[in-house]
Amino acid sequence: LKWNDFPKNIAGSFQDLKDDFCDVTLASEGNHQINAHRVILSASSPLLRDMLRNNTHSHPLLYMQKIKARDLTNIVTFMYNGEVNILQEDLNEFLSLAEELELKGLTGSDPPP
């Protein structure tokens, strides 16, 4: 048996559950905080997966030093939606951050399908 709409359903579920069952908080400059899900962060970034794997706290707070609130919001939006709109003048900084976080879908480190 195969659920043909599985990828579409999962992507929609990620968006629907964005504010429910969160188990990690990301913080950036200016004390901007975003609640998220370990499983989404881990699936999107090997670096974050390693950080979360080594943290046994039930709801860790990850301080993302030197990251602007706007960039953190855009990164999380990309992780949940698979896309994000970035202003041209912010693109290089966003892509640099994506590379630093080893963000799947935006870096050369994605494994082949």
Backbone torsions as a table, in degrees:
resi	resn	phi	psi	omega
1	LEU	NA	144.6	179.6
2	LYS	-139.4	132.1	176.1
3	TRP	-92.3	102.7	-174.0
4	ASN	-63.4	-30.0	-178.6
5	ASP	-94.4	14.0	-176.7
6	PHE	-55.1	-52.6	-179.3
7	PRO	-59.1	-41.0	179.7
8	LYS	-65.7	-40.7	179.6
9	ASN	-65.3	-44.5	-179.7
10	ILE	-63.0	-45.4	178.9
11	ALA	-60.2	-42.5	177.6
12	GLY	-65.5	-37.2	178.6
13	SER	-65.6	-39.5	177.3
14	PHE	-57.3	-45.2	-179.7
15	GLN	-66.2	-42.3	-178.3
16	ASP	-66.5	-34.7	-175.5
17	LEU	-93.0	7.1	-174.7
18	LYS	-50.8	-35.8	-176.9
19	ASP	-103.0	0.6	-178.6
20	ASP	-111.9	145.9	173.6
21	PHE	61.7	26.3	179.6
22	CYS	-66.4	142.2	-177.8
23	ASP	-134.3	15.9	175.8
24	VAL	-153.4	148.0	176.0
25	THR	-120.6	132.0	174.6
26	LEU	-104.2	134.3	179.0
27	ALA	-124.5	142.6	178.8
28	SER	-128.1	-170.8	-178.1
29	GLU	-57.7	151.2	-178.6
30	GLY	73.5	17.1	-178.7
31	ASN	57.6	29.5	173.9
32	HIS	-72.5	128.4	-177.6
33	GLN	-125.4	140.9	177.4
34	ILE	-129.4	126.8	173.6
35	ASN	-83.5	143.0	-177.5
36	ALA	-150.0	-177.1	-179.6
37	HIS	-113.9	132.2	178.1
38	ARG	-53.3	-43.0	-175.0
39	VAL	-64.3	-36.9	178.6
40	ILE	-70.3	-46.6	179.2
41	LEU	-61.9	-43.2	-178.8
42	SER	-66.8	-38.1	179.1
43	ALA	-71.1	-23.5	-175.7
44	SER	-94.8	-21.8	-173.7
45	SER	-146.3	115.2	176.0
46	PRO	-59.7	-33.4	178.6
47	LEU	-64.5	-48.1	177.8
48	LEU	-65.9	-36.3	177.2
49	ARG	-58.8	-44.7	179.5
50	ASP	-64.9	-41.0	178.6
51	MET	-61.8	-45.2	-177.6
52	LEU	-72.7	-34.2	178.5
53	ARG	-63.0	-34.1	-178.0
54	ASN	-89.2	-0.2	-179.6
55	ASN	-110.2	117.6	-175.6
56	THR	-93.4	-0.5	179.7
57	HIS	-65.3	144.2	-176.8
58	SER	-69.9	-25.3	176.9
59	HIS	-146.0	80.0	-176.2
60	PRO	-71.5	155.4	172.6
61	LEU	-111.0	119.2	177.7
62	LEU	-105.0	114.5	178.4
63	TYR	-87.1	118.0	-177.4
64	MET	-95.6	84.7	-173.4
65	GLN	-58.7	137.0	175.9
66	LYS	65.9	16.0	177.0
67	ILE	-102.0	129.2	179.4
68	LYS	-71.8	148.4	-179.7
69	ALA	-55.8	-43.1	-179.9
70	ARG	-58.7	-44.2	-178.7
71	ASP	-68.0	-39.7	178.1
72	LEU	-63.8	-43.3	177.2
73	THR	-59.8	-43.3	179.7
74	ASN	-66.4	-39.1	178.4
75	ILE	-62.7	-47.7	-179.5
76	VAL	-64.7	-40.0	176.2
77	THR	-58.9	-43.5	178.2
78	PHE	-63.3	-40.9	-179.4
79	MET	-62.3	-39.3	-177.3
80	TYR	-83.3	-34.2	-173.1
81	ASN	-106.0	-17.1	-176.7
82	GLY	78.1	5.9	177.4
83	GLU	-161.4	158.3	177.8
84	VAL	-158.9	146.3	175.6
85	ASN	-93.1	124.9	-178.2
86	ILE	-121.6	134.6	174.0
87	LEU	-65.2	144.2	-177.9
88	GLN	-53.3	-41.5	-177.5
89	GLU	-71.4	-14.6	179.0
90	ASP	-100.6	-5.8	-171.2
91	LEU	-63.1	-46.8	-177.3
92	ASN	-62.1	-42.5	178.8
93	GLU	-64.9	-41.0	178.4
94	PHE	-62.5	-47.2	-179.2
95	LEU	-66.0	-34.6	176.2
96	SER	-64.0	-43.4	177.3
97	LEU	-65.2	-41.5	178.0
98	ALA	-60.3	-40.1	178.3
99	GLU	-65.7	-43.2	179.4
100	GLU	-61.8	-38.6	179.5
101	LEU	-84.8	-1.8	-178.2
102	GLU	56.8	41.7	-174.2
103	LEU	-67.4	119.2	-179.9
104	LYS	-63.6	139.6	-179.0
105	GLY	94.5	-15.0	-179.2
106	LEU	-127.6	-2.8	-178.6
107	THR	-124.5	166.9	179.7
108	GLY	-78.7	3.4	-175.3
109	SER	-92.8	7.3	-178.8
110	ASP	-68.5	131.5	176.9
111	PRO	-70.2	151.9	177.4
112	PRO	-66.4	151.8	-179.0
113	PRO	-65.6	NA	NA
